[in-house]
């Protein structure tokens, strides 16, 4: 059960990466793991109301991924978009050909020397 809770928290960390302070993430993740995850897990696995309605959760897909995803959505709505990280404050988008050039070393050689 602890591993499932940690997985739900890792979904949050992926969503809010580079936009949240470490202490704020620890508080957000702790609240999710300590209060929200046990509550929703009980609804599904512990004979709660979803279980009584005949709901079946296969391999933790709802208890882990759905709860983690909804918490991540709340986090990114509170934080807003990732802007100002690179350049003039616009969101930096890499297209596939540019990713390939960076990966193969064709782009950025002038920066190295």
C-alpha positions as CSV (number, residue, x, y, z in Angstrom):
1,X,0.0,0.0,0.0
2,X,2.9,2.4,0.7
3,X,4.4,1.8,-2.7
4,X,1.0,2.7,-4.3
5,X,0.9,5.9,-2.3
6,X,4.4,6.8,-3.3
7,X,3.5,6.2,-7.0
8,X,0.6,8.6,-6.7
9,X,2.9,11.2,-5.2
10,X,5.4,10.7,-8.1
11,X,2.7,11.5,-10.6
12,X,2.3,14.9,-8.8
13,X,6.0,15.5,-8.9
14,X,6.2,15.0,-12.6
15,X,3.3,17.5,-13.2
16,X,4.7,20.3,-11.0
17,X,8.4,19.9,-11.8
18,X,10.3,23.1,-12.1
19,X,7.3,25.2,-10.9
20,X,7.1,24.4,-7.1
21,X,9.4,24.9,-4.2
22,X,10.7,21.8,-2.5
23,X,9.0,22.4,0.8
24,X,5.7,23.2,-0.8
25,X,5.9,19.9,-2.7
26,X,6.7,18.0,0.5
27,X,3.6,19.5,2.2
28,X,1.4,18.9,-0.9
29,X,2.6,15.3,-1.3
30,X,2.3,14.6,2.5
31,X,-1.3,15.8,2.5
32,X,-2.1,13.6,-0.4
33,X,-0.4,10.5,0.9
34,X,-1.5,11.0,4.6
35,X,-5.1,12.0,4.0
36,X,-6.5,11.8,0.5
37,X,-5.0,8.5,-0.7
38,X,-6.2,6.5,2.4
39,X,-9.6,7.9,2.0
40,X,-10.0,7.1,-1.7
41,X,-8.2,3.8,-1.3
42,X,-10.8,2.8,1.3
43,X,-13.6,3.7,-1.1
44,X,-12.2,1.3,-3.6
45,X,-10.4,-1.5,-1.7
46,X,-11.6,-1.4,1.9
47,X,-15.3,-2.2,1.4
48,X,-16.2,1.5,0.9
49,X,-19.1,2.8,-1.2
50,X,-17.5,2.2,-4.6
51,X,-16.7,-1.4,-3.6
52,X,-20.3,-1.9,-2.5
53,X,-21.5,-0.6,-5.9
54,X,-19.5,-3.4,-7.5
55,X,-16.5,-1.3,-8.7
56,X,-13.4,-3.3,-9.5
57,X,-10.0,-1.6,-9.5
58,X,-7.6,-3.5,-11.7
59,X,-4.0,-3.3,-10.4
60,X,-4.6,0.0,-8.7
61,X,-5.3,2.0,-11.8
62,X,-8.0,4.1,-10.2
63,X,-6.7,4.3,-6.6
64,X,-3.2,5.2,-7.7
65,X,-3.2,6.9,-11.1
66,X,-6.6,8.6,-11.0
67,X,-6.1,10.0,-7.6
68,X,-2.5,11.1,-8.4
69,X,-3.7,12.6,-11.7
70,X,-6.4,14.6,-10.1
71,X,-4.1,15.9,-7.4
72,X,-1.5,16.8,-10.1
73,X,-4.2,18.6,-12.0
74,X,-5.1,20.6,-8.9
75,X,-1.4,21.4,-8.4
76,X,-0.8,22.7,-11.9
77,X,-4.0,24.7,-11.9
78,X,-2.8,26.4,-8.7
79,X,0.7,27.0,-10.0
80,X,0.0,28.1,-13.6
81,X,2.1,27.5,-16.7
82,X,5.8,27.0,-17.0
83,X,6.9,30.4,-18.3
84,X,10.1,32.3,-17.9
85,X,12.4,29.3,-17.7
86,X,14.1,29.9,-21.0
87,X,14.8,33.1,-22.9
88,X,12.2,35.9,-23.1
89,X,9.5,34.4,-20.9
90,X,7.8,32.3,-23.6
91,X,7.2,28.6,-23.3
92,X,10.1,26.8,-25.1
93,X,8.8,24.0,-27.3
94,X,11.1,21.5,-29.0
95,X,9.9,19.9,-32.2
96,X,11.0,16.4,-33.2
97,X,13.7,17.4,-35.7
98,X,15.2,19.8,-33.2
99,X,15.3,17.1,-30.5
100,X,17.1,14.8,-33.0
101,X,19.7,17.5,-33.8
102,X,20.3,18.1,-30.1
103,X,20.6,14.4,-29.4
104,X,23.0,13.7,-32.2
105,X,25.1,16.8,-31.3
106,X,24.4,18.7,-34.5
107,X,22.9,21.6,-32.6
108,X,24.8,23.5,-29.9
109,X,28.3,22.9,-31.3
110,X,28.9,26.6,-31.6
111,X,28.2,27.0,-27.9
112,X,30.9,24.5,-27.0
113,X,33.5,26.1,-29.1
